[in-house]
C-alpha cells in the first residue's frame, strides 16, 4: 500500500524544495527554475540563522463553504508549518470588498463587509481541518489597507503601467468583446501587492490565477519599497470530478470538504484516471518520491488504476475525517458500489500469474473472439470490481484478494489468487 510516511523534518534542503514545489506551475520552466532556486536560498538561510520564513496565502471569503480545490494552497501552508516556518492565513477583509478579477471574465459583484466577515468565520474554521491551529496566525488585510491614503495609492500605482493590466488575458478578452473593464478592478493587484509589503513576506502561495498578482505585482512592489522580493509559489488548479474543468460548486464537479466520508470517497472514485497524478500532487500528504511511485505504477501497469484511486480516496477522506472514517468509507464503497450487481453464484477463475484480459475473456467464454472482446472493452462493457476497463492490453495478476470481472450485464467471473 502506498501511504505518506516520511517525517518532513528529516528532509534535506533539496528534498524540501522538491516537496514544496510539487504541483507548482508558472507557464514556463525558466520561471519555475528561478523560483525553486530562490526558495532553496531562503530555506538555506533560514536553516543557518534559525529564523523561520514568513509565509502566507490570502483568501477572499466570497462564499461560506469550501471544496477540495480551495484547500490546495492550504496544503502548501501546512507543508511550511511542518517544516517549522511561520504561516499566516490572511483574510482578504478589504480586498474582498474590491473583488478579485484574476480568474473572471466579468466584473465580480461587490460584497458587503458583513458578508465578508461571516464567510471569513466559516473559512477559518474549515481551514483548521488542514492547518495546525496552534501554529497559524490569522490576520485581516484591513489592518493595513484601511489606513492607506489616496497619496499612498498613487505612490503604489506609479510602479505599474496601464499596459501591464490590459495585456492580462481576462482583461484583454473582455476588451476584445467590447465588454467593460472597471477601474476599481485594477486596484486589486495593487492592494494584494501591498499585503506582501506590509507583512515583509518571504513566500506567498497562490493558484495559477494569481500569477500576475504575486509574481509580478507583489515582487515588484517589494523591491520598490526596499524589500527582498518574495518567492512566488504558484500551484496548479485542481480540476473537478470531470478531470478537466476547475472545481466549482456551480458546475457540480466539486468535492465539498464538509461532505460525509462515504460521499467524499465516492466522489474521489469518480474522477478519471488521467487526473489522479495531479490529485496526488496537490491534494494529499504524499512526498515527491511517493507520487513518483504512483505515476510509475500507472505507466507500467504494476498497480490497477482502481487500486491507486482507492488509495487516493482513502488518503483524502483520512485528511478530513480521520483514518477510521476513511476505512469505513472504503468498506461502504466496496459493499454498495462494487457488489450491488453481483450474482450470488459466480464461476471462479484462479490466477496463477499475469494473464491478458482479452485472452481470459475468450478462454472462459466471456467473449466469442478476440475482436468481440476488444469491442466490449472499447464500448465500456467490461468492468473490474465495478470500475470500467478501458485498456485492451490490461494484464490481470494475482492480488491476494478476490476480484470480480463483469462482461456485459450478465456475465461474471470471480478471480482468485
RAWORA-V482114 format. One record per residue. N is the residue number from 1. RES is the residue in three letters. D_CENTER is the distance of its C-alpha to the mean C-alpha in Angstrom with 2 decimals. Layout:
# RAWORA-V482114
n:N res:RES d_center:D_CENTER
n:N res:RES d_center:D_CENTER
This chain:
# RAWORA-V482114
n:1 res:UNK d_center:21.74
n:2 res:UNK d_center:18.70
n:3 res:UNK d_center:17.60
n:4 res:UNK d_center:16.27
n:5 res:UNK d_center:19.70
n:6 res:UNK d_center:20.49
n:7 res:UNK d_center:21.29
n:8 res:UNK d_center:19.40
n:9 res:UNK d_center:22.73
n:10 res:UNK d_center:24.37
n:11 res:UNK d_center:22.28
n:12 res:UNK d_center:24.26
n:13 res:UNK d_center:23.41
n:14 res:UNK d_center:22.34
n:15 res:UNK d_center:20.09
n:16 res:UNK d_center:18.57
n:17 res:UNK d_center:17.96
n:18 res:UNK d_center:16.37
n:19 res:UNK d_center:14.01
n:20 res:UNK d_center:13.16
n:21 res:UNK d_center:12.91
n:22 res:UNK d_center:10.65
n:23 res:UNK d_center:8.10
n:24 res:UNK d_center:10.44
n:25 res:UNK d_center:11.93
n:26 res:UNK d_center:15.26
n:27 res:UNK d_center:16.99
n:28 res:UNK d_center:19.53
n:29 res:UNK d_center:19.94
n:30 res:UNK d_center:22.68
n:31 res:UNK d_center:20.66
n:32 res:UNK d_center:17.99
n:33 res:UNK d_center:20.96
n:34 res:UNK d_center:22.54
n:35 res:UNK d_center:19.66
n:36 res:UNK d_center:19.39
n:37 res:UNK d_center:23.16
n:38 res:UNK d_center:23.22
n:39 res:UNK d_center:20.65
n:40 res:UNK d_center:22.83
n:41 res:UNK d_center:25.86
n:42 res:UNK d_center:24.54
n:43 res:UNK d_center:23.54
n:44 res:UNK d_center:26.96
n:45 res:UNK d_center:28.79
n:46 res:UNK d_center:27.15
n:47 res:UNK d_center:28.16
n:48 res:UNK d_center:31.69
n:49 res:UNK d_center:32.24
n:50 res:UNK d_center:30.57
n:51 res:UNK d_center:29.04
n:52 res:UNK d_center:25.35
n:53 res:UNK d_center:23.12
n:54 res:UNK d_center:22.44
n:55 res:UNK d_center:18.72
n:56 res:UNK d_center:17.34
n:57 res:UNK d_center:14.82
n:58 res:UNK d_center:16.35
n:59 res:UNK d_center:15.58
n:60 res:UNK d_center:17.86
n:61 res:UNK d_center:18.31
n:62 res:UNK d_center:19.27
n:63 res:UNK d_center:18.55
n:64 res:UNK d_center:19.16
n:65 res:UNK d_center:16.47
n:66 res:UNK d_center:12.73
n:67 res:UNK d_center:10.28
n:68 res:UNK d_center:6.98
n:69 res:UNK d_center:5.46
n:70 res:UNK d_center:7.88
n:71 res:UNK d_center:7.02
n:72 res:UNK d_center:4.35
n:73 res:UNK d_center:7.76
n:74 res:UNK d_center:9.62
n:75 res:UNK d_center:8.36
n:76 res:UNK d_center:9.81
n:77 res:UNK d_center:12.77
n:78 res:UNK d_center:13.37
n:79 res:UNK d_center:13.60
n:80 res:UNK d_center:16.22
n:81 res:UNK d_center:17.90
n:82 res:UNK d_center:18.26
n:83 res:UNK d_center:19.91
n:84 res:UNK d_center:22.30
n:85 res:UNK d_center:21.43
n:86 res:UNK d_center:22.00
n:87 res:UNK d_center:19.03
n:88 res:UNK d_center:19.58
n:89 res:UNK d_center:17.63
n:90 res:UNK d_center:19.30
n:91 res:UNK d_center:20.13
n:92 res:UNK d_center:21.10
n:93 res:UNK d_center:24.28
n:94 res:UNK d_center:26.04
n:95 res:UNK d_center:23.58
n:96 res:UNK d_center:22.63
n:97 res:UNK d_center:26.31
n:98 res:UNK d_center:26.05
n:99 res:UNK d_center:22.85
n:100 res:UNK d_center:20.18
n:101 res:UNK d_center:21.08
n:102 res:UNK d_center:18.39
n:103 res:UNK d_center:16.52
n:104 res:UNK d_center:19.58
n:105 res:UNK d_center:22.51
n:106 res:UNK d_center:24.82
n:107 res:UNK d_center:25.63
n:108 res:UNK d_center:23.84
n:109 res:UNK d_center:26.28
n:110 res:UNK d_center:27.20
n:111 res:UNK d_center:26.59
n:112 res:UNK d_center:29.25
n:113 res:UNK d_center:28.99
n:114 res:UNK d_center:29.45
n:115 res:UNK d_center:26.46
n:116 res:UNK d_center:24.25
n:117 res:UNK d_center:25.53
n:118 res:UNK d_center:25.20
n:119 res:UNK d_center:21.57
n:120 res:UNK d_center:21.02
n:121 res:UNK d_center:22.64
n:122 res:UNK d_center:20.30
n:123 res:UNK d_center:17.15
n:124 res:UNK d_center:18.44
n:125 res:UNK d_center:19.40
n:126 res:UNK d_center:16.07
n:127 res:UNK d_center:14.38
n:128 res:UNK d_center:16.88
n:129 res:UNK d_center:15.42
n:130 res:UNK d_center:13.01
n:131 res:UNK d_center:15.23
n:132 res:UNK d_center:18.75
n:133 res:UNK d_center:21.02
n:134 res:UNK d_center:23.90
n:135 res:UNK d_center:22.17
n:136 res:UNK d_center:20.52
n:137 res:UNK d_center:22.56
n:138 res:UNK d_center:22.07
n:139 res:UNK d_center:23.76
n:140 res:UNK d_center:24.46
n:141 res:UNK d_center:25.02
n:142 res:UNK d_center:28.15
n:143 res:UNK d_center:29.74
n:144 res:UNK d_center:30.38
n:145 res:UNK d_center:29.73
n:146 res:UNK d_center:32.28
n:147 res:UNK d_center:34.97
n:148 res:UNK d_center:34.61
n:149 res:UNK d_center:37.82
n:150 res:UNK d_center:38.31
n:151 res:UNK d_center:39.63
n:152 res:UNK d_center:36.46
n:153 res:UNK d_center:34.39
n:154 res:UNK d_center:36.88
n:155 res:UNK d_center:36.63
n:156 res:UNK d_center:32.84
n:157 res:UNK d_center:33.07
n:158 res:UNK d_center:35.62
n:159 res:UNK d_center:33.01
n:160 res:UNK d_center:31.40
n:161 res:UNK d_center:32.85
n:162 res:UNK d_center:32.66
n:163 res:UNK d_center:31.91
n:164 res:UNK d_center:28.64
n:165 res:UNK d_center:27.41
n:166 res:UNK d_center:29.05
n:167 res:UNK d_center:27.57
n:168 res:UNK d_center:23.96
n:169 res:UNK d_center:22.83
n:170 res:UNK d_center:22.45
n:171 res:UNK d_center:25.79
n:172 res:UNK d_center:27.48
n:173 res:UNK d_center:26.60
n:174 res:UNK d_center:28.03
n:175 res:UNK d_center:31.10
n:176 res:UNK d_center:31.69
n:177 res:UNK d_center:31.70
n:178 res:UNK d_center:34.08
n:179 res:UNK d_center:31.78
n:180 res:UNK d_center:32.09
n:181 res:UNK d_center:29.98
n:182 res:UNK d_center:31.06
n:183 res:UNK d_center:32.05
n:184 res:UNK d_center:30.12
n:185 res:UNK d_center:26.79
n:186 res:UNK d_center:27.58
n:187 res:UNK d_center:27.96
n:188 res:UNK d_center:24.31
n:189 res:UNK d_center:23.43
n:190 res:UNK d_center:26.62
n:191 res:UNK d_center:25.86
n:192 res:UNK d_center:22.37
n:193 res:UNK d_center:24.04
n:194 res:UNK d_center:26.61
n:195 res:UNK d_center:24.09
n:196 res:UNK d_center:23.47
n:197 res:UNK d_center:27.25
n:198 res:UNK d_center:28.06
n:199 res:UNK d_center:25.85
n:200 res:UNK d_center:26.81
n:201 res:UNK d_center:23.21
n:202 res:UNK d_center:22.52
n:203 res:UNK d_center:18.76
n:204 res:UNK d_center:16.73
n:205 res:UNK d_center:12.96
n:206 res:UNK d_center:11.48
n:207 res:UNK d_center:9.53
n:208 res:UNK d_center:11.57
n:209 res:UNK d_center:13.59
n:210 res:UNK d_center:14.94
n:211 res:UNK d_center:16.28
n:212 res:UNK d_center:19.86
n:213 res:UNK d_center:19.86
n:214 res:UNK d_center:18.66
n:215 res:UNK d_center:19.85
n:216 res:UNK d_center:23.05
n:217 res:UNK d_center:24.21
n:218 res:UNK d_center:23.15
n:219 res:UNK d_center:24.41
n:220 res:UNK d_center:27.52
n:221 res:UNK d_center:28.56
n:222 res:UNK d_center:28.20
n:223 res:UNK d_center:30.40
n:224 res:UNK d_center:32.85
n:225 res:UNK d_center:33.22
n:226 res:UNK d_center:33.90
n:227 res:UNK d_center:30.61
n:228 res:UNK d_center:28.73
n:229 res:UNK d_center:25.78
n:230 res:UNK d_center:22.42
n:231 res:UNK d_center:19.82
n:232 res:UNK d_center:17.12
n:233 res:UNK d_center:13.74
n:234 res:UNK d_center:11.76
n:235 res:UNK d_center:8.13
n:236 res:UNK d_center:7.07
n:237 res:UNK d_center:6.20
n:238 res:UNK d_center:4.21
n:239 res:UNK d_center:7.68
n:240 res:UNK d_center:9.54
n:241 res:UNK d_center:11.74
n:242 res:UNK d_center:13.90
n:243 res:UNK d_center:11.61
n:244 res:UNK d_center:12.83
n:245 res:UNK d_center:12.58
n:246 res:UNK d_center:10.07
n:247 res:UNK d_center:9.45
n:248 res:UNK d_center:12.67
n:249 res:UNK d_center:15.16
n:250 res:UNK d_center:18.00
n:251 res:UNK d_center:17.07
n:252 res:UNK d_center:16.80
n:253 res:UNK d_center:13.62
n:254 res:UNK d_center:11.69
n:255 res:UNK d_center:11.20
n:256 res:UNK d_center:12.92
n:257 res:UNK d_center:12.46
n:258 res:UNK d_center:16.27
n:259 res:UNK d_center:16.78
n:260 res:UNK d_center:19.32
n:261 res:UNK d_center:18.34
n:262 res:UNK d_center:19.97
n:263 res:UNK d_center:18.40
n:264 res:UNK d_center:14.81
n:265 res:UNK d_center:15.78
n:266 res:UNK d_center:17.35
n:267 res:UNK d_center:14.54
n:268 res:UNK d_center:12.25
n:269 res:UNK d_center:15.45
n:270 res:UNK d_center:15.81
n:271 res:UNK d_center:13.01
n:272 res:UNK d_center:14.83
n:273 res:UNK d_center:15.27
n:274 res:UNK d_center:14.21
n:275 res:UNK d_center:10.53
n:276 res:UNK d_center:10.53
n:277 res:UNK d_center:10.31
n:278 res:UNK d_center:7.00
n:279 res:UNK d_center:5.70
n:280 res:UNK d_center:8.07
n:281 res:UNK d_center:7.15
n:282 res:UNK d_center:3.73
n:283 res:UNK d_center:4.48
n:284 res:UNK d_center:8.15
n:285 res:UNK d_center:11.16
n:286 res:UNK d_center:12.23
n:287 res:UNK d_center:14.13
n:288 res:UNK d_center:14.53
n:289 res:UNK d_center:17.68
n:290 res:UNK d_center:16.21
n:291 res:UNK d_center:13.44
n:292 res:UNK d_center:16.46
n:293 res:UNK d_center:18.42
n:294 res:UNK d_center:16.12
n:295 res:UNK d_center:16.24
n:296 res:UNK d_center:19.98
n:297 res:UNK d_center:20.56
n:298 res:UNK d_center:19.12
n:299 res:UNK d_center:21.33
n:300 res:UNK d_center:24.47
n:301 res:UNK d_center:24.28
n:302 res:UNK d_center:25.02
n:303 res:UNK d_center:22.60
n:304 res:UNK d_center:22.42
n:305 res:UNK d_center:19.06
n:306 res:UNK d_center:19.74
n:307 res:UNK d_center:20.09
n:308 res:UNK d_center:16.87
n:309 res:UNK d_center:15.06
n:310 res:UNK d_center:17.06
n:311 res:UNK d_center:16.03
n:312 res:UNK d_center:12.31
n:313 res:UNK d_center:13.38
n:314 res:UNK d_center:15.66
n:315 res:UNK d_center:13.23
n:316 res:UNK d_center:10.85
n:317 res:UNK d_center:14.13
n:318 res:UNK d_center:15.63
n:319 res:UNK d_center:13.23
n:320 res:UNK d_center:14.21
n:321 res:UNK d_center:17.65
n:322 res:UNK d_center:19.00
n:323 res:UNK d_center:20.25
n:324 res:UNK d_center:23.21
n:325 res:UNK d_center:21.39
n:326 res:UNK d_center:18.99
n:327 res:UNK d_center:22.16
n:328 res:UNK d_center:23.87
n:329 res:UNK d_center:21.11
n:330 res:UNK d_center:21.28
n:331 res:UNK d_center:25.05
n:332 res:UNK d_center:24.96
n:333 res:UNK d_center:22.89
n:334 res:UNK d_center:25.41
n:335 res:UNK d_center:28.32
n:336 res:UNK d_center:27.51
n:337 res:UNK d_center:25.61
n:338 res:UNK d_center:26.85
n:339 res:UNK d_center:30.40
n:340 res:UNK d_center:31.23
n:341 res:UNK d_center:33.13
n:342 res:UNK d_center:34.69
n:343 res:UNK d_center:38.50
n:344 res:UNK d_center:40.39
n:345 res:UNK d_center:42.16
n:346 res:UNK d_center:40.41
n:347 res:UNK d_center:41.94
n:348 res:UNK d_center:40.53
n:349 res:UNK d_center:39.76
n:350 res:UNK d_center:39.65
n:351 res:UNK d_center:37.41
n:352 res:UNK d_center:39.23
n:353 res:UNK d_center:36.92
n:354 res:UNK d_center:34.53
n:355 res:UNK d_center:35.78
n:356 res:UNK d_center:34.63
n:357 res:UNK d_center:33.38
n:358 res:UNK d_center:35.99
n:359 res:UNK d_center:38.75
n:360 res:UNK d_center:38.00
n:361 res:UNK d_center:38.03
n:362 res:UNK d_center:41.34
n:363 res:UNK d_center:42.86
n:364 res:UNK d_center:42.44
n:365 res:UNK d_center:43.41
n:366 res:UNK d_center:40.00
n:367 res:UNK d_center:40.67
n:368 res:UNK d_center:44.02
n:369 res:UNK d_center:42.97
n:370 res:UNK d_center:40.21
n:371 res:UNK d_center:39.97
n:372 res:UNK d_center:39.59
n:373 res:UNK d_center:36.97
n:374 res:UNK d_center:35.02
n:375 res:UNK d_center:35.35
n:376 res:UNK d_center:34.16
n:377 res:UNK d_center:30.96
n:378 res:UNK d_center:30.33
n:379 res:UNK d_center:30.99
n:380 res:UNK d_center:28.50
n:381 res:UNK d_center:31.44
n:382 res:UNK d_center:30.51
n:383 res:UNK d_center:28.21
n:384 res:UNK d_center:27.57
n:385 res:UNK d_center:26.94
n:386 res:UNK d_center:26.06
n:387 res:UNK d_center:23.48
n:388 res:UNK d_center:24.75
n:389 res:UNK d_center:25.71
n:390 res:UNK d_center:25.38
n:391 res:UNK d_center:26.60
n:392 res:UNK d_center:30.41
n:393 res:UNK d_center:30.58
n:394 res:UNK d_center:28.79
n:395 res:UNK d_center:30.77
n:396 res:UNK d_center:31.12
n:397 res:UNK d_center:31.71
n:398 res:UNK d_center:32.74
n:399 res:UNK d_center:29.95
n:400 res:UNK d_center:32.19
n:401 res:UNK d_center:31.51
n:402 res:UNK d_center:32.61
n:403 res:UNK d_center:30.76
n:404 res:UNK d_center:31.83
n:405 res:UNK d_center:32.24
n:406 res:UNK d_center:32.94
n:407 res:UNK d_center:34.64
n:408 res:UNK d_center:35.29
n:409 res:UNK d_center:36.02
n:410 res:UNK d_center:38.72
n:411 res:UNK d_center:38.50
n:412 res:UNK d_center:36.87
n:413 res:UNK d_center:37.29
n:414 res:UNK d_center:36.15
n:415 res:UNK d_center:35.10
n:416 res:UNK d_center:36.44
n:417 res:UNK d_center:35.88
